[in-house]
Amino acid sequence: MIGLAELFTKLALSTSLMIGILLVLVSNSPVSSSLCQLISVTSTYPHEATSNQQIQVSTTIAGSCVSDGEDYFSVRADLVDKLANSTISSNSVPIGYNARNFSVTVENIAVTPPLNVTWPLEIDVYVTEAGGVMGKYLLTVDNATIQVGTTPMPEFHVAPNLVISITLLATLLAIRRERLESVKNH
């Protein structure tokens, strides 16, 4: 007759063995996924703008995906304000069912900040396979910088005592010069 402890040990061993076999089977199963390679990501945008101005950022994405014609591909570009650390514009453009060689342009519209600032932007690009196992599976980042308003002039912060001292010194030098000239003329 088998004792309760021995039965529990055999049950634990068999369960561990079955879990181990399942893990080996699952890890060796083939996984199919689409792969894309981007050839280029270029963005055009105004390098200077006024505050509260509506601007357009155009991002052209060229690439190639392994495509069997069954899944639908698209590209999404997110415009991220790096000062506020937030997405300010997002837009998608379809590639279609054949994504072997593609070149698409995504247009994003945004409004510049209400102050004079050097405005850093990030353009996040995603290639999406609709119906695919992976969903969004490719991210590329491009950076842009727009000067909003005029370039600020550097400010010189001077202590008032220094300004008073320099003014006093200049006045004393001017008085001395006047005295020397009046002595020379007499």
trRosetta pair geometry for C-beta under 8 A, 3 or more apart (Angstrom, degrees):
i j d omega theta_ij theta_ji phi_ij phi_ji
2 6 5.1 -126 -170 87 88 121
2 7 5.1 105 133 -62 120 93
2 10 7.9 -39 -167 6 143 140
3 6 4.6 91 58 9 83 104
3 7 6.9 -147 94 -7 41 89
4 7 5.7 -54 -146 36 30 113
4 8 6.3 33 155 -20 64 106
5 8 5.7 -54 -148 36 30 113
5 9 6.4 33 152 -21 64 106
6 9 5.7 -52 -149 34 32 114
6 10 6.5 30 154 -16 65 104
7 10 5.9 -54 -148 37 30 108
7 11 6.3 30 153 -19 64 109
8 11 5.7 -56 -146 38 29 113
8 12 6.3 31 155 -19 65 107
9 12 5.8 -55 -148 36 29 111
9 13 6.4 28 154 -18 64 107
10 13 5.7 -54 -147 38 31 112
10 14 6.3 28 156 -16 65 106
11 14 6.0 -55 -145 38 29 107
11 15 6.3 28 156 -18 63 108
12 15 5.8 -55 -146 38 29 110
12 16 6.3 29 156 -19 64 108
13 16 5.8 -56 -147 37 29 110
13 17 6.3 30 155 -20 64 107
14 17 5.6 -53 -146 36 32 114
14 18 6.4 32 156 -18 65 105
15 18 5.8 -55 -148 37 31 109
15 19 6.4 29 154 -17 65 106
16 19 5.8 -55 -147 38 31 110
16 20 6.2 34 154 -21 64 108
17 20 5.7 -55 -148 36 29 114
17 21 6.5 29 155 -18 64 104
18 21 5.8 -52 -147 35 32 110
18 22 6.4 32 154 -18 64 106
19 22 5.7 -55 -149 38 32 112
19 23 6.4 34 153 -21 65 105
20 23 5.8 -54 -149 34 30 111
20 24 6.6 29 154 -17 64 104
21 24 5.8 -55 -151 36 32 110
21 25 6.4 30 153 -17 66 107
22 25 5.7 -56 -146 38 31 111
22 26 6.2 27 158 -17 67 108
23 26 5.9 -56 -142 39 29 108
23 27 6.1 23 161 -15 65 111
24 27 6.1 -59 -142 39 26 105
24 28 6.3 12 162 -8 63 114
25 28 6.3 -70 -147 42 25 101
25 29 6.8 40 154 -44 63 99
26 29 5.8 -41 -154 4 34 117
31 133 7.8 -138 -173 99 90 162
32 133 7.2 122 83 4 71 138
33 132 7.1 84 -146 176 66 114
33 133 5.9 -93 -100 62 83 115
33 134 5.1 71 -147 -39 113 125
33 137 7.3 173 177 -138 119 164
34 65 5.7 25 168 179 115 109
34 66 5.3 -164 -149 69 71 88
34 67 6.8 41 -140 -84 126 58
34 71 6.7 -120 -43 61 147 148
34 129 5.1 132 43 -81 141 159
34 132 5.6 -67 7 -131 118 148
34 134 6.9 -131 41 28 81 128
34 137 7.4 139 74 57 85 151
35 65 6.9 174 93 -150 40 66
35 66 5.1 46 47 6 78 116
36 63 5.7 52 175 144 100 135
36 64 6.9 174 -151 91 67 38
36 65 4.0 -28 -96 -96 90 88
36 66 7.6 -127 -70 12 50 66
36 73 7.9 131 -83 -142 136 139
36 99 7.1 -45 -105 137 112 128
36 127 4.9 -67 67 96 167 161
36 137 7.4 127 20 90 108 103
36 138 5.1 -77 67 -38 118 156
37 63 5.7 -174 95 -160 48 99
37 64 5.7 -4 56 58 89 83
37 65 7.8 174 19 -82 56 46
38 41 5.9 9 163 -41 139 99
38 61 6.3 -62 -138 -165 114 92
38 62 7.1 107 -165 79 69 48
38 63 4.0 -57 -111 -85 48 127
38 125 7.5 89 -104 107 157 137
38 127 7.5 -167 -66 -36 103 131
38 138 7.0 152 -32 161 110 136
38 140 5.7 -52 34 -45 164 152
39 62 4.5 -50 61 106 110 97
39 63 5.3 -178 1 -93 77 51
39 64 7.0 60 -36 -6 106 89
40 60 7.4 6 108 106 101 93
40 61 7.5 -175 93 -145 57 36
40 62 4.9 21 48 45 87 107
40 63 7.9 -161 32 -60 46 72
41 59 6.6 -2 -171 -175 86 102
41 60 7.5 171 -148 84 40 52
41 61 5.3 3 -107 -107 79 76
41 62 7.9 -155 -68 27 45 64
41 123 7.8 -176 160 103 120 120
41 125 5.6 -144 -130 3 139 160
41 140 5.1 170 -25 118 160 141
41 142 5.3 -143 124 -55 115 126
42 59 7.2 168 86 -151 38 56
42 60 5.2 -8 60 55 89 97
42 142 7.6 155 -122 -130 18 154
43 57 5.9 -6 -169 -178 113 97
43 58 6.8 155 -154 82 58 48
43 59 4.7 -20 -98 -99 85 78
43 60 7.7 -177 -81 18 36 66
43 123 5.4 153 -76 0 148 164
43 142 5.2 151 -14 124 123 144
43 144 5.7 -88 105 -67 142 122
44 57 7.5 166 81 -157 46 51
44 58 4.8 -7 55 59 94 101
44 60 7.9 34 -4 -8 98 102
45 55 6.5 56 -162 158 93 124
45 56 7.3 -156 -120 97 70 48
45 57 4.4 -6 -90 -112 115 79
45 58 7.3 -179 -65 24 65 63
45 121 7.7 -84 135 54 177 147
45 144 5.3 41 40 -160 147 147
45 146 6.4 -85 134 -75 120 114
46 49 5.1 98 100 -62 131 98
46 55 5.5 -117 28 -138 114 119
46 146 6.3 58 91 -132 74 115
47 145 7.6 30 -145 92 77 69
47 146 6.2 -161 -156 -121 28 61
47 147 6.6 25 149 15 69 92
48 146 6.9 163 -91 -169 18 74
48 147 4.8 -20 -108 66 74 99
48 148 7.9 163 -159 -84 52 25
49 53 4.6 -148 175 66 107 137
49 55 5.5 -62 -98 -71 155 128
49 112 4.9 180 106 -55 130 152
49 146 5.6 4 12 171 111 123
49 147 7.5 154 26 81 61 52
49 148 5.6 -24 75 -110 87 67
50 53 4.6 104 62 -42 76 127
50 112 7.1 153 89 61 38 147
50 148 7.1 57 170 -164 13 70
50 149 6.3 66 -143 -81 51 57
51 112 5.9 -131 -136 106 35 112
51 113 6.4 -53 -138 99 87 56
51 114 5.1 73 174 -154 117 33
51 115 5.9 92 -117 -21 135 10
51 116 6.6 -76 -56 -62 117 53
51 148 5.5 82 -84 166 64 108
51 149 5.2 14 -39 -56 96 106
52 111 6.1 -3 -154 176 48 108
52 112 6.3 -80 -26 70 12 82
52 113 7.9 -51 -58 124 53 21
52 114 5.2 34 -55 -103 97 73
53 111 7.0 168 80 -152 28 65
53 112 4.9 18 47 18 78 120
53 148 7.8 -173 27 -136 106 92
54 109 6.3 -1 -173 -173 101 101
54 110 7.4 165 -150 89 57 31
54 111 5.4 -36 -93 -95 61 76
55 109 7.4 163 83 -152 42 55
55 110 5.8 -20 60 66 88 79
55 111 7.5 144 14 -107 77 25
55 112 6.1 69 -12 -46 120 94
55 146 7.1 -23 -117 -131 178 163
56 107 6.0 -23 -165 -163 107 98
56 108 7.1 146 -158 77 55 47
56 109 5.7 -26 -101 -99 71 69
57 77 8.0 -142 107 136 108 135
57 79 5.8 126 48 -100 146 131
57 89 7.6 144 38 73 115 144
57 107 7.5 145 76 -159 49 48
57 108 4.6 -16 61 63 98 101
57 109 8.0 -172 21 -78 73 23
57 110 6.8 15 -4 11 111 112
57 121 7.2 -133 -90 131 156 158
57 123 6.7 -154 149 -91 138 124
57 144 6.7 -146 -130 7 128 172
58 105 5.6 -2 -174 -175 100 113
58 106 7.4 157 -156 78 51 43
58 107 5.5 -18 -103 -102 75 71
58 108 7.9 -172 -77 24 31 69
59 77 4.6 149 50 -117 144 158
59 105 6.9 156 79 -155 41 60
59 106 4.9 -16 62 58 97 93
59 108 7.2 29 -3 -2 107 108
59 123 5.5 169 -88 177 141 145
59 125 6.5 -155 150 -85 144 115
59 142 6.8 163 -129 43 117 146
60 103 6.7 10 -179 -176 98 90
60 104 7.3 -179 -148 93 58 34
60 105 4.7 -26 -95 -97 76 84
61 75 5.2 -176 59 -157 149 158
61 77 7.6 -169 -34 -66 125 111
61 102 7.8 10 108 110 87 99
61 103 7.2 -180 90 -145 46 48
61 104 5.7 -11 58 60 91 80
61 105 7.7 164 16 -91 68 34
61 106 7.0 23 -2 -3 112 106
61 125 5.7 156 -91 -162 134 143
61 127 7.8 -173 155 -75 147 96
61 140 7.9 146 -123 52 113 136
62 102 6.9 -171 -143 98 49 53
62 103 4.2 -3 -103 -103 89 89
63 101 8.0 -162 106 -142 32 43
63 102 6.1 -10 62 59 66 87
63 127 7.1 -81 72 -80 152 146
64 99 7.4 140 -159 139 38 71
64 100 5.7 -2 -152 168 91 44
64 101 5.1 -14 -98 -91 96 55
64 102 7.1 156 -89 16 43 73
65 73 6.0 164 34 -99 161 159
65 95 7.7 83 11 127 132 160
65 99 3.8 6 44 112 121 116
65 100 6.8 -98 60 -90 60 27
65 102 7.5 3 5 7 97 119
65 127 6.9 -179 -75 165 128 143
65 129 7.6 168 -172 -81 151 110
66 100 8.0 38 -117 -108 23 69
67 71 7.1 -125 -140 58 82 89
67 73 6.9 -74 -103 -24 127 133
67 97 7.2 140 175 155 124 52
67 98 5.8 138 115 -145 143 40
67 99 4.4 144 -63 46 146 79
67 100 5.3 -117 39 -56 114 68
68 71 7.4 64 51 10 84 87
69 97 5.1 48 -155 151 57 110
69 98 5.9 1 -99 -79 80 77
70 97 7.3 121 10 -157 6 106
70 131 7.3 -124 133 114 83 139
71 97 7.1 149 80 -137 31 69
71 129 4.9 23 147 -174 138 98
71 130 6.4 168 -174 70 84 56
71 131 4.7 -159 -125 75 86 108
71 132 4.9 46 -143 -56 156 92
72 94 7.3 -41 177 -148 103 105
72 95 8.0 152 176 63 59 80
72 96 6.8 -70 -144 -172 75 24
72 97 5.7 -44 -97 -82 62 67
72 129 7.5 138 75 -162 43 51
72 130 4.3 -18 70 53 97 114
72 131 6.4 85 23 11 82 116
73 94 7.6 114 92 -168 54 63
73 95 4.0 -31 99 59 101 125
73 96 6.6 -9 52 57 83 33
73 97 7.5 140 11 -106 82 17
73 99 4.0 25 28 -66 157 144
73 102 7.5 -144 101 -28 134 163
73 127 6.5 -8 -167 -177 107 92
73 128 6.8 153 -154 82 56 52
73 129 5.6 -24 -98 -102 77 63
73 130 7.3 -159 -79 12 25 80
74 92 5.2 32 155 180 128 112
74 93 6.5 172 -163 86 87 37
74 94 4.8 -53 -104 -111 96 48
74 95 5.7 -166 -96 4 31 81
74 127 7.7 167 87 -156 37 51
74 128 5.1 -15 62 59 83 102
74 130 6.9 42 4 -26 105 109
75 92 6.8 162 85 -152 42 66
75 93 5.4 -13 60 59 92 87
75 95 6.1 86 -20 -47 91 103
75 102 8.0 180 -34 123 125 136
75 104 5.4 163 30 72 136 134
75 106 6.0 -125 110 -51 106 126
75 125 6.6 -12 -172 -168 102 94
75 126 7.0 157 -158 82 52 52
75 127 5.6 -25 -102 -102 75 64
75 128 7.4 175 -89 16 24 80
76 90 6.5 8 -178 -174 108 92
76 91 7.0 174 -149 90 67 34
76 92 4.3 -31 -94 -94 83 86
76 93 7.9 167 -84 18 40 61
76 106 7.2 118 -153 -126 23 155
76 125 7.3 159 84 -154 50 46
76 126 4.6 -7 57 57 97 102
76 128 6.3 39 -6 -15 108 121
76 136 7.9 -50 35 -114 126 114
77 90 7.4 180 90 -145 46 50
77 91 6.0 -10 57 60 86 81
77 92 7.9 166 16 -88 60 40
77 106 3.9 151 8 99 124 145
77 108 5.9 -112 104 -44 112 120
77 123 5.8 -11 -168 -173 105 98
77 124 7.1 150 -157 77 51 49
77 125 5.3 -14 -102 -100 77 73
77 126 7.9 -171 -75 21 33 70
78 87 5.0 -48 -175 -135 115 117
78 89 7.2 160 -157 89 48 53
78 90 4.7 -9 -107 -103 78 88
78 108 7.9 105 -154 -103 17 145
78 123 7.3 157 76 -158 49 47
78 124 4.4 -10 56 58 103 103
78 126 7.6 40 -8 -6 102 106
79 87 6.9 109 72 -160 49 66
79 88 5.4 -59 100 64 99 86
79 89 4.0 16 38 55 119 98
79 90 7.3 -144 20 -66 71 45
79 108 4.4 150 -31 151 127 155
79 110 5.5 -119 114 -51 152 135
79 121 6.0 -21 -168 -169 88 121
79 122 7.8 145 -161 76 41 49
79 123 6.0 -16 -103 -104 62 73
80 85 7.5 0 176 -151 105 34
80 86 7.0 -180 -152 94 72 23
80 87 5.4 -44 -97 -95 74 58
80 88 7.1 137 -124 8 22 81
80 121 6.6 139 72 -166 54 65
80 122 4.2 -21 62 62 112 98
80 123 7.4 -166 18 -76 82 24
80 124 6.1 54 -19 -12 120 107
81 84 4.4 23 104 38 122 101
81 85 7.2 -65 92 -12 73 16
81 86 5.6 -3 50 58 102 73
81 87 7.9 169 13 -107 76 9
81 88 4.9 66 -26 -28 106 126
81 110 7.8 162 -64 -162 100 143
81 113 7.9 117 -147 -60 132 103
81 119 7.5 -50 -141 -172 87 100
81 121 6.5 -37 -102 -109 43 75
82 85 6.6 28 -156 -79 36 56
82 120 4.1 -44 52 101 132 104
82 121 6.4 -162 -6 -101 96 19
82 122 5.5 98 -63 -19 104 101
83 113 7.2 -15 62 -62 153 146
83 117 7.3 36 -84 144 158 147
83 119 6.7 -70 -16 -139 129 68
83 120 6.6 132 -41 46 80 84
84 88 7.7 86 61 -60 131 111
87 90 6.0 22 166 -51 127 106
88 110 5.0 62 120 -127 122 117
88 111 8.0 -129 174 38 128 66
89 108 4.1 120 119 -170 133 105
89 109 6.0 176 -126 62 144 46
89 110 4.8 -109 -25 -69 131 92
90 108 7.4 10 -79 -118 11 111
91 106 5.3 157 94 -177 103 99
91 107 6.2 -52 102 74 165 54
91 108 5.3 -162 10 -87 120 70
92 106 7.1 -37 -130 -125 16 120
92 128 7.7 -29 -136 25 125 133
93 104 4.7 174 109 165 132 131
93 105 7.0 106 -51 77 174 37
93 106 4.9 -141 -7 -90 119 81
94 104 7.8 -167 82 -120 34 152
95 99 4.7 48 131 -105 137 100
95 102 4.7 -12 -147 -135 111 162
95 104 6.0 -109 -91 -32 74 140
95 127 7.7 17 -23 -146 145 94
96 99 6.8 169 68 -65 66 73
96 102 7.8 173 34 -106 92 127
99 102 5.4 -37 -150 -26 66 132
99 127 8.0 120 -173 -169 147 121
106 125 7.7 163 28 -119 144 94
108 123 7.7 -169 14 -123 149 102
110 121 7.9 160 51 -115 167 139
112 119 6.4 -136 -147 -29 89 168
112 146 6.7 -115 -112 113 113 137
112 148 4.6 164 178 -116 128 123
113 117 5.8 -9 70 40 139 129
113 119 6.0 176 6 -98 112 125
113 148 5.7 123 51 94 87 174
115 148 7.1 76 89 108 45 125
115 149 7.0 -67 151 -4 37 147
116 148 6.1 -167 -134 103 37 78
116 149 3.1 -97 -105 86 84 143
116 150 5.9 -26 -133 52 136 60
116 151 7.9 176 176 -104 117 11
116 152 5.8 131 121 -60 126 93
117 148 5.2 7 53 54 68 112
117 149 7.2 61 7 34 47 112
118 145 6.1 1 176 -175 94 109
118 146 7.8 162 -162 81 50 38
118 147 5.6 -26 -108 -105 69 68
118 148 7.5 -175 -91 20 18 77
119 145 6.8 151 77 -159 51 56
119 146 4.7 -22 63 65 108 87
119 147 7.4 174 16 -94 82 15
119 148 5.0 58 -23 -18 122 115
120 143 7.0 -22 -167 -167 93 102
120 144 7.6 147 -160 84 48 50
120 145 5.4 -22 -102 -103 62 83
121 143 7.1 148 85 -162 57 54
121 144 4.3 -15 65 66 107 98
121 145 7.1 -175 21 -81 76 33
121 146 6.8 32 -9 -1 117 102
122 141 5.9 -25 -171 -161 103 104
122 142 7.5 144 -165 76 53 44
122 143 5.8 -27 -107 -105 63 69
122 144 7.7 -171 -78 24 19 76
123 141 7.0 140 74 -160 54 50
123 142 4.3 -18 60 63 109 95
123 143 7.3 -158 16 -75 81 20
123 144 6.4 58 -24 -9 108 111
124 139 6.2 -21 -169 -159 93 100
124 140 7.7 151 -157 76 46 42
124 141 5.7 -18 -101 -102 64 75
125 138 7.8 -28 114 117 83 89
125 139 6.8 143 74 -155 54 45
125 140 4.5 -17 58 58 110 91
125 141 7.5 -166 16 -75 80 27
125 142 7.0 44 -18 -3 114 103
126 136 4.9 -25 -171 -149 129 110
126 138 6.5 138 -153 76 48 62
126 139 5.7 -12 -93 -95 73 71
127 136 7.7 134 74 -149 40 60
127 137 6.8 -49 80 63 86 73
127 138 4.2 9 34 52 104 120
128 135 6.5 -26 -147 175 88 55
128 136 5.1 -34 -100 -92 88 66
128 137 7.6 126 -113 12 41 72
129 132 3.3 18 115 6 121 142
129 134 6.2 55 47 62 120 94
129 135 6.9 -136 59 -117 74 10
129 137 6.7 -8 10 14 106 120
132 135 6.7 -164 79 -48 89 30
132 137 7.7 -71 106 -12 137 134
134 137 4.1 23 140 -69 130 133
136 139 7.5 46 160 -60 106 92
147 151 6.2 -30 -163 -76 135 82
158 162 5.4 -109 176 73 98 127
158 163 5.8 103 119 -51 123 98
159 162 4.7 93 67 0 88 104
159 163 7.4 -160 95 -4 49 83
160 163 5.6 -55 -151 36 40 112
160 164 6.2 39 153 -19 71 105
161 164 5.7 -55 -147 38 32 111
161 165 6.2 33 154 -21 66 107
162 165 5.7 -53 -145 36 31 112
162 166 6.3 28 157 -17 65 106
163 166 6.0 -55 -146 38 29 108
163 167 6.2 28 155 -18 64 109
164 167 5.8 -58 -146 39 28 111
164 168 6.2 30 155 -20 65 109
165 168 5.7 -56 -146 37 28 112
165 169 6.3 29 156 -19 64 107
166 169 5.7 -54 -146 37 30 112
166 170 6.3 30 155 -18 65 106
167 170 5.8 -55 -147 37 30 110
167 171 6.3 31 153 -20 64 107
168 171 5.7 -55 -148 36 29 112
168 172 6.4 30 154 -18 64 106
169 172 5.8 -54 -147 37 30 111
169 173 6.4 30 155 -17 64 106
170 173 5.8 -55 -148 38 31 112
170 174 6.4 32 153 -20 64 106
171 174 5.7 -55 -149 36 31 111
171 175 6.4 30 153 -19 66 104
172 175 5.7 -53 -147 35 32 110
172 176 6.3 31 155 -19 65 106
173 176 5.7 -53 -145 37 31 111
173 177 6.3 34 155 -21 63 106
174 177 5.7 -53 -148 35 30 113
174 178 6.5 33 152 -20 63 104
175 178 5.7 -55 -152 35 32 112
175 179 6.5 32 151 -19 66 105
176 179 5.7 -54 -149 35 33 111
176 180 6.4 33 153 -19 66 104
177 180 5.8 -53 -147 35 32 110
177 181 6.4 28 155 -16 64 107
178 181 5.9 -59 -149 39 29 109
178 182 6.3 26 155 -18 65 107
179 182 5.8 -56 -145 37 31 108
179 183 6.4 30 155 -19 65 105
180 183 5.8 -54 -148 36 31 109
180 184 6.3 33 152 -21 64 108
181 184 5.5 -52 -146 35 33 115
181 185 6.3 29 156 -17 65 109
182 185 5.8 -56 -145 39 32 110
182 186 6.7 24 158 -15 63 108
183 186 6.2 -64 -151 38 30 104
